[in-house]
Amino acid sequence: MKVMVIGGGGREHAIVKAIKKNPKVETIYALPGNGGIAADAVCVPIGAKDIEKIAAFAKEQAIDFAVVAPDDPLAMGAVDRLHALGIPCFGPDAKAAEIESSKVFAKNLMRKYGIPTAAYAVFEDAETALAYLRGARYPSVIKADGLALGKGVIIAQNYSEAEEAIDSIMRARKFGESGSRVVVEEYLTGPEVSVLAFTDGKTLVPMVSSMDHKRALDGDRGPNTGGMGTVASNPYYTKEIAAECMETIFLPTIRAMAAEGRPFRGCLYFGLMLTPEGPKVIEYNCRFGDPETQVVLPLLKSDLLTVMQAVEEGRLAETEVEFSDGAACCVVVASGGYPGKYESGKAISFADAPALREATAYHAGTKLDENGALVTAGGRVLGLTATAATLAEAVEKAYRAAEAVSFEGAYYRKDIGARALAAHAG
């Protein structure tokens, strides 16, 4: 069986490693892949957004199954194009992917179907947005409508910061056409929880919950990033809260998308805030989160490809999806300067340490240079993931592995999992 995985980051590396376990898989192609994925799959130098080249390659190679992992190609209709060629595919079509590619669509969907979320207002021009923000309560959350590499959300502490955000998003168009509209939301408080879920449009099976660490620096300080580390499961996400989310958020979302003529098939990500009034949706993603995938998939006991095929064929209800009772921790090692300006091309070395044998190094921003040496090629370079019976053990093992990695300018947070461990202790 020939499988094609679209994308080239840590999430895709985790997906490739999980699919590789299926004995029916002969070859995995990664488009474009990266320096680490090259050890587990055949990397093909075709960009994730080059839909026509992806389609041509899939047809030429007679691909048996495709996984479209990143948000951009999903929003651009990669699944639609592959389906048109008769290629089975894991991921939502473009209409369903709008649940992430347009925050305005997602917020309006939640309002229409009574799915709990933050109060909000939508603006199509800067002046009207600023007039509203002069009288808003702070902090306020300002979001670019479209995709922005996870960086299109700004928490403004006062009007001055709100004005700066509107100038950046709507006037300077820092995120291009994604900033043609903005959503201004009330600021919610409470523990954050990420829940990924498999769904075939009718049945929904949540995966293990996780806790992301978005800020660049220890103590949740510094600018927002794509994620500096994750742990699973999330101690704040109790069985009672999980049952409430299924009833008030998960199933209503799937039903709402079906009612809108946009049945969602693939992985639906729920970014939740456990507020004093109950769980509310902060955001949806139309795909596996990164780096959440790097702690969730290592805990999946069932075969990932089998589950993905069941999602594509509408057979999820009759397919076993089982996770282990253990814990996982992922520590992201990033390039100095990230999420701002950083340099690439730094040689990566791994100490010959037992610690690295107790963890998995998921490659996010790496490549092989002209001499075949592994070098940095992104802001988030590696995700060191460890699993264990307890979270404390998983955290300890992940950090031992992170310490065994080195490249010029490397940095990582020293407190991934600290909040979760404190919650366990409490």
N, C-alpha and C positions, 0 to 999 in steps of 0.2 A: 504493500500500500504506500502510495506517495502522498505526503502531506505538505502543504505550503502554509507558512506562518508569515503574515505581513507585519513588519515593524522591526525595530532594531534596538530596543532598550532592555532594562532589567525585567520588566513585565514579560516581554517576549522570550527572554532567556528562561524564565521560570516556566512559561507555557511549553517551550520546546523540550525542556528537561522532563516535564511531566508526560508529554505525549510520547517521548522516546521510550518510556517504560512499556508501551503497548507492543507485544511481540509481533503483531501484524504489520507494524510500520517498518518499511524497508529504508525509505529515504525521507528526510525532512529538509525542505528548502526554506531558507529564511531570506526575506526580501525587505531591507537589505542585510539584516543581521548586524553583527559587530564582532570585534576581536575575540570575545569569549564564546559567543554563540557558534563561531566557526569550529569549535571543538566538538559541538554536538549536532551540527546541521551543515548543509551546503549553503554558504552565503552567496547570494546573487545580487550584483550591484544595480538593483532597481529600487528607486525611492518608493516609500510607502504611499505617496500621493500620486504616483504615476500610474493611474488606473488602467490606461490602455496597454501599457507595457506589461503590467501585472497580468491582465487578461490574456494577452498574447502568449506570455510565458506559461501560464496555467494550461492553456489550450495545447500549446506545443509539447509540453511535458506530460499531458494527459493526467493532470493532478486529480487524485481521488477525493481529497477533502482539503478545504482551505479554512484558515482561521484569520480573520481580520481583527487585529488587536487594537490599534490606535484610533483615536477619535476622528482625526481628519479624514482618512480614507472611508470610514463608516459614513460620515456626514456627506462625503462626496459621491456616495453610491457605489462603493467597491463591491459590496455584497450583491446589489442589484445587477451589476455588470457580470459578475461571476455566475450568478443564477441564470442569467440569460444564455450563458454558454453551457448550462446544464451541470455546473460544478457545485456539489454540496458545500455548504459554507456555514461556519459558526459566526454569528454576529447579526445585528439588526440591519434592515434595509434603511435607506436614507430617510424615509418618512418617519420611521420609528426612532432613528438616531437623533431626530430633532429635539428629543427630550433632553439632550445635552447640548446640541449645537445652537439652541436658542433658549436662553434663560427666560425670555418673555413667554415663549410657548409653554415652558415647564410651569411657570408660576400661574399662568392663566388656566392650564389644565388642572392644577391643584385647587384653584379657586372654584372652578366649575364643578368639580367632583367632590369637594369638601374634604380634601386631603390636608391635614394640618401642616402649616408652614408659616413663615414670618409674614406679617403684613407688609405690603409693598406698593410701589407706584412705578409706572413706566414712563420714560421720557424720550422724545425723538429729537429734541434740540437742547443745546447747552443752556440757553437763557431760561427756559421753563424749568429745567432741572435745578438751576441755581436759585431761582425764585422759591421753589419748594424747599430747598435745603436751608434757606435762611431761617425758616420757621421749624425746621426738623429737630427732633430730639437726638442727642449724641450720647454715645457713639452711634453712627449710622453706617450701613453697609452699602457700598456702591459697586455694582457689577456691570461689566461690559456684557452685552447681550450674547455675543457669539463666542467661539472658541478662542482662547488666548493662552495656550500652553500652561494652563493652571495659574496664570498670573493676573487674570482680569478681575480680581476681587480686591477691593480696597476698603479697609475699616477706617473711616474718618472719625477722629476724636473731637473735631470741632468744625466750624464752617470753613475756616481757612484751609484745612486739609481736604474738605469736601470740594472746595473750589479747585484746588490743585488736581484732585482726582478727575473732576469733570473736564478740566482743561486738557489733561493728559489723554483721557479716553476719547472724548468727543471732538475736541478742537485739534489737538496735535495728532489724533488718530494713531496713538502708540500701538494699538492692536488692529490697525486697518479697519476694514468694514465691520469687524466684530464690535466696534465702538459706535456704530451708527445709532444704536439705541442703548439706554442704560436702565437698569432696575435699581431702585433705591429701596432698601429693606430696613425694617426695624432690626436692632441688634439683639440677638437671642443669647441667653446665658445657660450654662449647664455643661455637663460632660458631652464631648463629641464621640460619636460612634460611626464606624464605617461597616456597612454590611453589603457584601456582594451576594448576588443571587442568580442561580441558573433559572431561566424561564423559557418555555416554548410557546408563550403567548396565552396559555391556559393554566398550566401548572407552574408554581413557583417554589423553588427549593433554596432557602437561604444557606449560605456558607458560614463558616466560623466568623464571628465578629472580630474586628480589629481596631486598634487605636493608632492613628497617624500622628506624626510630629512635624508640623508644617514649618515652624520657624527655624531660621538658620542656626541660632545660637542656643546654648544651654538656658534652662529656665524659661523656655518659650519666648525668648527675646530675638530681636533682629528681624529682617524682612521675611516675608512669606516665600517658601520654596515649593518645588514639586513634591517635597516630602523628604525628611532627613532620617526617617526610620519608622518602624512599625512594630507592634507586638500583637499577638493573638493568643487567646481570645481577650476581648475587652471586659474587664471586671465590672464595669458599670452596666453592662448589658445582661441583665438577669433573665431567667426563664419567663418571669412575669412580664417584663418589658418586651421581650421577644414576641410573646403571644399578643400583646397589645399592638405592636408594630405590624404584625401579620394582619391583624383585623382592621386597623385604621389607616395603614399606609401601604404595605406591600401588595396585598390582593386588590385594594381599590385602585392602585396605580395600574396594575395589569389589566383590570377590567376597563378602566378609563381609556387606556391606549387602544384596546380592542373596540370599544364603543366609538372611538374617533376614526376607526378604519386604519389604524396604525399598529396592528398586533406586534408586540415586542418579542423577538426571539434572540437569545444570546445571553450575555451577562449584563444584568442591570445593577448598577452601584447606587446604594442609598447612603448619602451623607446625612447623618441625623444629629440633632441636638436634643439631649434629654432635659427639657426645660421644666421649671416648676409646674407648668400646666400640662406636662406630658410630652411624649416624643413628637418632634416636628422635623420636616424635611428641610435641610439647608440646601442641598443640591442633588441632582441625579447625574450620573455618568452612564453613557451607553455602552460601557466596556469595563474590563477588569481595571481596577485602580492600580497605580504604581506609586509607592512600593507595597501597597497592601497585598498584591498578588504574591509577593515574595515571602509572606508569612502564612497566607491562606492555603496555597497549593501544596506546600510541603506537609500540611496536616490532612490533605485529602487521601483517604484510604482507597476510594474507588478509582477506577481507571478514567482519567480525564477525557481521553478521546472517545471512549464509549459514552460518557455523559454528553459530550458535545454533539455526537451523532444523534443521540436521543432528542436533544433540543432541536436540532435541524429537522428531524423526522416527526416531531410532535409526540414523542413517546416518553416524555420525562416522567409522567405519572407512574409508569411501570418500570422505571429504572432506579436501581439502588444508588443513592449518593450518601456515602458515609465518611465521616471525619474522625480523626483520632482524638482522644481526650487530653492529649498533651498540650504544650505551649510552644510558641515560636517567637523569635525576636530577629529583626533585621536592622542592622546598623549601616547607614549609607556613608561611604567615604567619598567626599566631594573635592572638587578643585578649588584651591584658594581663590577667593573673590566671588564664588558662586553664592547667591543667584545673580550677582552683578557681573562685571567683566572678569574674565578669567583666561588663562593661557592653556592651550592644548599641546599635545605632542610630548608630554612628559613621560619618561620611561617608568614603567610600573614593575616593581619587584615584590616577590612573595618570599618571606622567610621560610626556611625549611622547618616549619614548626608543626608539632602534633595538633595545635589549635586549628590549623587550616583543614585538617582531615576530619575535624568534628563539626565543620560548618560547610555551607555551600556558598561559593562566590558567584553571585549573579552579576553579569556584566551589563552596565547601562551605557556608559560613555567611554568605550574603549575601541581601539582598532589595531590592526597589525600594520606596522610601517613597511617600507620597501625592503627591509631586511628580515621581515617576519617577526620583529620584536613587538611586544605589547606596549602600547602607549595610550595616554589619555586622549579622549576625543569628545569631551562633554563636561557639563557642570557636575552632574551626579555621575560618578565613575563606576563604583562598585557597591553592591548591596551584600553584606556578609550576614547570612541567615543561619541560625542554629535552632534546632528543635530539642525539646527535653520533656521530662515528665512534669516539671514545674516551670513557671515563668522565671523564677530567680535563676535556675540552672541555665535556661535558654539565653537569658541576658548575659550571664557570665561567659558562656561559650561564644556568643556572637562578638563580644568585646575582645576576647582573647584572639579571635580570628582577625578582627579589624586592626589590632595592634601588630599583626604579622604582615600587613600590607604597607608598602611605602612608595611614594612618588613625590617629587618636588611640589610643595604647596598643599599637600593633602591635609584635610581636616575632617573631623566628624564630631557630632554632639556626644557628650559624655553622660547624658542623662536619659537616653532612650529606655523606656520602660519604668523609669523611676516613679512616675505618677501612678501607673498601673500597680506597681508593687506596693506603693503606699495605700492604695485603695484596698488591695488584698489584706494588708496588715490591719486596716481600719475595720 
